[in-house]
Amino acid sequence: MKPFPWPEAIGFGLGVLKLPPEQFWRMTPRELSYAIEAVRGGRSVPLDRGGLADLMKRFPDER
């Protein structure tokens, strides 16, 4: 299990969202996650094997 990325979370909350420290520390992890997602955009889904095969067919390396 990876440790929680406190430096990034604090930096984002205080630096990007410009939250006062009191507000930041009152947020739940879920609220912080939603705020980060709202600013950065939704999470991208990893490419699956079928998607990779489709891309390889459409854009082959060889000419």
N, CA, C and O atoms as CSV, one atom per row, in Angstrom:
chain,resi,resn,atom,element,x,y,z
A,1,MET,N,N,0.835,-1.177,0.000
A,1,MET,CA,C,0.000,0.000,0.000
A,1,MET,C,C,0.881,1.241,0.000
A,1,MET,O,O,1.812,1.356,0.797
A,2,LYS,N,N,0.577,2.168,-0.903
A,2,LYS,CA,C,1.349,3.397,-0.987
A,2,LYS,C,C,0.907,4.371,0.095
A,2,LYS,O,O,-0.285,4.462,0.388
A,3,PRO,N,N,1.845,5.101,0.694
A,3,PRO,CA,C,1.457,6.102,1.683
A,3,PRO,C,C,0.709,7.254,1.012
A,3,PRO,O,O,0.889,7.519,-0.177
A,4,PHE,N,N,-0.123,7.924,1.785
A,4,PHE,CA,C,-0.883,9.053,1.256
A,4,PHE,C,C,0.082,10.157,0.837
A,4,PHE,O,O,1.001,10.481,1.590
A,5,PRO,N,N,-0.105,10.744,-0.349
A,5,PRO,CA,C,0.825,11.780,-0.848
A,5,PRO,C,C,0.562,13.151,-0.221
A,5,PRO,O,O,0.060,14.058,-0.885
A,6,TRP,N,N,0.900,13.295,1.049
A,6,TRP,CA,C,0.615,14.539,1.761
A,6,TRP,C,C,1.220,15.772,1.113
A,6,TRP,O,O,0.524,16.781,0.993
A,7,PRO,N,N,2.500,15.748,0.681
A,7,PRO,CA,C,3.052,16.971,0.073
A,7,PRO,C,C,2.247,17.441,-1.144
A,7,PRO,O,O,1.998,18.636,-1.304
A,8,GLU,N,N,1.845,16.504,-1.994
A,8,GLU,CA,C,1.065,16.867,-3.176
A,8,GLU,C,C,-0.328,17.369,-2.787
A,8,GLU,O,O,-0.816,18.352,-3.345
A,9,ALA,N,N,-0.962,16.691,-1.833
A,9,ALA,CA,C,-2.304,17.086,-1.407
A,9,ALA,C,C,-2.302,18.478,-0.777
A,9,ALA,O,O,-3.148,19.313,-1.095
A,10,ILE,N,N,-1.351,18.717,0.110
A,10,ILE,CA,C,-1.266,20.026,0.760
A,10,ILE,C,C,-0.926,21.103,-0.266
A,10,ILE,O,O,-1.512,22.185,-0.254
A,11,GLY,N,N,0.013,20.807,-1.146
A,11,GLY,CA,C,0.378,21.766,-2.188
A,11,GLY,C,C,-0.794,22.108,-3.082
A,11,GLY,O,O,-0.989,23.270,-3.440
A,12,PHE,N,N,-1.577,21.100,-3.447
A,12,PHE,CA,C,-2.731,21.347,-4.300
A,12,PHE,C,C,-3.801,22.142,-3.558
A,12,PHE,O,O,-4.344,23.111,-4.088
A,13,GLY,N,N,-4.096,21.730,-2.342
A,13,GLY,CA,C,-5.134,22.406,-1.574
A,13,GLY,C,C,-4.810,23.851,-1.267
A,13,GLY,O,O,-5.658,24.730,-1.421
A,14,LEU,N,N,-3.582,24.099,-0.830
A,14,LEU,CA,C,-3.209,25.454,-0.445
A,14,LEU,C,C,-2.732,26.279,-1.639
A,14,LEU,O,O,-3.022,27.472,-1.730
A,15,GLY,N,N,-1.996,25.638,-2.556
A,15,GLY,CA,C,-1.409,26.374,-3.673
A,15,GLY,C,C,-2.324,26.550,-4.864
A,15,GLY,O,O,-2.435,27.651,-5.404
A,16,VAL,N,N,-2.983,25.482,-5.281
A,16,VAL,CA,C,-3.836,25.551,-6.480
A,16,VAL,C,C,-5.245,26.013,-6.120
A,16,VAL,O,O,-5.779,26.936,-6.735
A,17,LEU,N,N,-5.835,25.373,-5.129
A,17,LEU,CA,C,-7.197,25.749,-4.736
A,17,LEU,C,C,-7.234,27.011,-3.891
A,17,LEU,O,O,-8.294,27.610,-3.713
A,18,LYS,N,N,-6.072,27.423,-3.366
A,18,LYS,CA,C,-5.963,28.631,-2.535
A,18,LYS,C,C,-6.861,28.575,-1.299
A,18,LYS,O,O,-7.433,29.583,-0.886
A,19,LEU,N,N,-6.976,27.377,-0.717
A,19,LEU,CA,C,-7.781,27.209,0.489
A,19,LEU,C,C,-7.013,27.715,1.702
A,19,LEU,O,O,-5.804,27.504,1.796
A,20,PRO,N,N,-7.687,28.373,2.622
A,20,PRO,CA,C,-7.038,28.666,3.897
A,20,PRO,C,C,-6.746,27.339,4.606
A,20,PRO,O,O,-7.500,26.380,4.440
A,21,PRO,N,N,-5.674,27.266,5.387
A,21,PRO,CA,C,-5.329,26.012,6.053
A,21,PRO,C,C,-6.478,25.407,6.850
A,21,PRO,O,O,-6.648,24.188,6.858
A,22,GLU,N,N,-7.264,26.238,7.519
A,22,GLU,CA,C,-8.374,25.709,8.316
A,22,GLU,C,C,-9.379,24.959,7.442
A,22,GLU,O,O,-9.868,23.895,7.821
A,23,GLN,N,N,-9.681,25.519,6.274
A,23,GLN,CA,C,-10.619,24.851,5.369
A,23,GLN,C,C,-10.013,23.567,4.811
A,23,GLN,O,O,-10.691,22.544,4.717
A,24,PHE,N,N,-8.737,23.624,4.442
A,24,PHE,CA,C,-8.091,22.432,3.902
A,24,PHE,C,C,-8.161,21.274,4.895
A,24,PHE,O,O,-8.529,20.159,4.525
A,25,TRP,N,N,-7.814,21.533,6.145
A,25,TRP,CA,C,-7.765,20.464,7.131
A,25,TRP,C,C,-9.148,19.975,7.547
A,25,TRP,O,O,-9.265,18.900,8.136
A,26,ARG,N,N,-10.192,20.739,7.253
A,26,ARG,CA,C,-11.555,20.282,7.539
A,26,ARG,C,C,-12.140,19.440,6.411
A,26,ARG,O,O,-13.171,18.793,6.591
A,27,MET,N,N,-11.483,19.443,5.237
A,27,MET,CA,C,-11.991,18.656,4.102
A,27,MET,C,C,-11.798,17.170,4.372
A,27,MET,O,O,-10.845,16.759,5.034
A,28,THR,N,N,-12.720,16.378,3.846
A,28,THR,CA,C,-12.523,14.931,3.881
A,28,THR,C,C,-11.660,14.551,2.675
A,28,THR,O,O,-11.598,15.305,1.704
A,29,PRO,N,N,-11.001,13.406,2.723
A,29,PRO,CA,C,-10.242,12.964,1.537
A,29,PRO,C,C,-11.111,12.888,0.281
A,29,PRO,O,O,-10.642,13.195,-0.815
A,30,ARG,N,N,-12.362,12.485,0.433
A,30,ARG,CA,C,-13.265,12.412,-0.725
A,30,ARG,C,C,-13.522,13.801,-1.293
A,30,ARG,O,O,-13.517,13.977,-2.511
A,31,GLU,N,N,-13.746,14.794,-0.431
A,31,GLU,CA,C,-13.957,16.164,-0.914
A,31,GLU,C,C,-12.725,16.683,-1.644
A,31,GLU,O,O,-12.846,17.317,-2.693
A,32,LEU,N,N,-11.551,16.420,-1.102
A,32,LEU,CA,C,-10.314,16.840,-1.749
A,32,LEU,C,C,-10.163,16.143,-3.098
A,32,LEU,O,O,-9.762,16.768,-4.079
A,33,SER,N,N,-10.479,14.868,-3.147
A,33,SER,CA,C,-10.399,14.121,-4.393
A,33,SER,C,C,-11.317,14.712,-5.457
A,33,SER,O,O,-10.915,14.863,-6.611
A,34,TYR,N,N,-12.548,15.048,-5.073
A,34,TYR,CA,C,-13.491,15.655,-6.021
A,34,TYR,C,C,-12.998,17.021,-6.494
A,34,TYR,O,O,-13.148,17.367,-7.666
A,35,ALA,N,N,-12.415,17.788,-5.591
A,35,ALA,CA,C,-11.896,19.107,-5.971
A,35,ALA,C,C,-10.737,18.958,-6.951
A,35,ALA,O,O,-10.659,19.700,-7.931
A,36,ILE,N,N,-9.843,18.016,-6.702
A,36,ILE,CA,C,-8.721,17.779,-7.606
A,36,ILE,C,C,-9.233,17.347,-8.971
A,36,ILE,O,O,-8.762,17.836,-9.997
A,37,GLU,N,N,-10.195,16.432,-8.986
A,37,GLU,CA,C,-10.768,15.950,-10.244
A,37,GLU,C,C,-11.460,17.079,-11.009
A,37,GLU,O,O,-11.390,17.123,-12.237
A,38,ALA,N,N,-12.118,17.981,-10.305
A,38,ALA,CA,C,-12.800,19.095,-10.959
A,38,ALA,C,C,-11.807,20.022,-11.653
A,38,ALA,O,O,-12.108,20.573,-12.712
A,39,VAL,N,N,-10.629,20.198,-11.064
A,39,VAL,CA,C,-9.632,21.087,-11.648
A,39,VAL,C,C,-8.834,20.382,-12.737
A,39,VAL,O,O,-8.608,20.951,-13.805
A,40,ARG,N,N,-8.411,19.160,-12.480
A,40,ARG,CA,C,-7.559,18.428,-13.423
A,40,ARG,C,C,-8.324,17.682,-14.502
A,40,ARG,O,O,-7.745,17.303,-15.520
A,41,GLY,N,N,-9.602,17.468,-14.296
A,41,GLY,CA,C,-10.375,16.672,-15.239
A,41,GLY,C,C,-10.515,15.255,-14.711
A,41,GLY,O,O,-9.820,14.850,-13.780
A,42,GLY,N,N,-11.421,14.517,-15.318
A,42,GLY,CA,C,-11.681,13.153,-14.876
A,42,GLY,C,C,-10.492,12.236,-15.068
A,42,GLY,O,O,-9.550,12.544,-15.798
A,43,ARG,N,N,-10.560,11.134,-14.412
A,43,ARG,CA,C,-9.497,10.134,-14.538
A,43,ARG,C,C,-9.599,9.453,-15.886
A,43,ARG,O,O,-10.694,9.161,-16.367
A,44,SER,N,N,-8.467,9.206,-16.484
A,44,SER,CA,C,-8.482,8.472,-17.746
A,44,SER,C,C,-8.404,6.983,-17.448
A,44,SER,O,O,-7.759,6.557,-16.489
A,45,VAL,N,N,-9.060,6.215,-18.270
A,45,VAL,CA,C,-9.079,4.767,-18.104
A,45,VAL,C,C,-7.901,4.186,-18.885
A,45,VAL,O,O,-7.687,4.572,-20.034
A,46,PRO,N,N,-7.136,3.276,-18.297
A,46,PRO,CA,C,-6.014,2.685,-19.025
A,46,PRO,C,C,-6.496,1.974,-20.290
A,46,PRO,O,O,-7.599,1.430,-20.332
A,47,LEU,N,N,-5.664,1.990,-21.294
A,47,LEU,CA,C,-5.962,1.332,-22.552
A,47,LEU,C,C,-5.966,-0.177,-22.341
A,47,LEU,O,O,-5.023,-0.730,-21.775
A,48,ASP,N,N,-7.029,-0.844,-22.796
A,48,ASP,CA,C,-7.076,-2.300,-22.671
A,48,ASP,C,C,-6.481,-2.942,-23.916
A,48,ASP,O,O,-6.138,-2.251,-24.875
A,49,ARG,N,N,-6.360,-4.261,-23.900
A,49,ARG,CA,C,-5.730,-4.978,-24.995
A,49,ARG,C,C,-6.453,-4.755,-26.322
A,49,ARG,O,O,-5.812,-4.595,-27.360
A,50,GLY,N,N,-7.795,-4.744,-26.289
A,50,GLY,CA,C,-8.570,-4.511,-27.506
A,50,GLY,C,C,-8.345,-3.119,-28.072
A,50,GLY,O,O,-8.232,-2.950,-29.286
A,51,GLY,N,N,-8.280,-2.129,-27.201
A,51,GLY,CA,C,-8.016,-0.765,-27.645
A,51,GLY,C,C,-6.638,-0.626,-28.258
A,51,GLY,O,O,-6.467,0.075,-29.256
A,52,LEU,N,N,-5.653,-1.289,-27.670
A,52,LEU,CA,C,-4.299,-1.271,-28.218
A,52,LEU,C,C,-4.272,-1.933,-29.589
A,52,LEU,O,O,-3.655,-1.408,-30.516
A,53,ALA,N,N,-4.937,-3.084,-29.730
A,53,ALA,CA,C,-4.975,-3.784,-31.015
A,53,ALA,C,C,-5.616,-2.895,-32.079
A,53,ALA,O,O,-5.145,-2.854,-33.216
A,54,ASP,N,N,-6.683,-2.185,-31.721
A,54,ASP,CA,C,-7.345,-1.284,-32.664
A,54,ASP,C,C,-6.406,-0.164,-33.100
A,54,ASP,O,O,-6.320,0.146,-34.289
A,55,LEU,N,N,-5.706,0.443,-32.151
A,55,LEU,CA,C,-4.753,1.499,-32.503
A,55,LEU,C,C,-3.628,0.976,-33.385
A,55,LEU,O,O,-3.206,1.652,-34.323
A,56,MET,N,N,-3.140,-0.231,-33.087
A,56,MET,CA,C,-2.056,-0.811,-33.886
A,56,MET,C,C,-2.523,-1.086,-35.316
A,56,MET,O,O,-1.751,-0.947,-36.265
A,57,LYS,N,N,-3.783,-1.473,-35.463
A,57,LYS,CA,C,-4.323,-1.732,-36.794
A,57,LYS,C,C,-4.497,-0.414,-37.559
A,57,LYS,O,O,-4.185,-0.332,-38.747
A,58,ARG,N,N,-4.993,0.602,-36.872
A,58,ARG,CA,C,-5.241,1.885,-37.528
A,58,ARG,C,C,-3.968,2.676,-37.811
A,58,ARG,O,O,-3.895,3.422,-38.788
A,59,PHE,N,N,-2.976,2.509,-36.956
A,59,PHE,CA,C,-1.729,3.275,-37.094
A,59,PHE,C,C,-0.519,2.339,-37.001
A,59,PHE,O,O,0.206,2.361,-36.007
A,60,PRO,N,N,-0.302,1.521,-38.033
A,60,PRO,CA,C,0.815,0.569,-37.978
A,60,PRO,C,C,2.162,1.294,-37.993
A,60,PRO,O,O,2.277,2.388,-38.545
A,61,ASP,N,N,3.175,0.681,-37.387
A,61,ASP,CA,C,4.516,1.249,-37.357
A,61,ASP,C,C,5.163,1.220,-38.737
A,61,ASP,O,O,5.923,2.124,-39.085
A,62,GLU,N,N,4.871,0.201,-39.515
A,62,GLU,CA,C,5.493,0.095,-40.834
A,62,GLU,C,C,4.648,0.793,-41.890
A,62,GLU,O,O,3.435,0.939,-41.736
A,63,ARG,N,N,5.287,1.210,-42.934
A,63,ARG,CA,C,4.569,1.912,-44.005
A,63,ARG,C,C,4.306,0.998,-45.167
A,63,ARG,O,O,3.712,1.418,-46.160
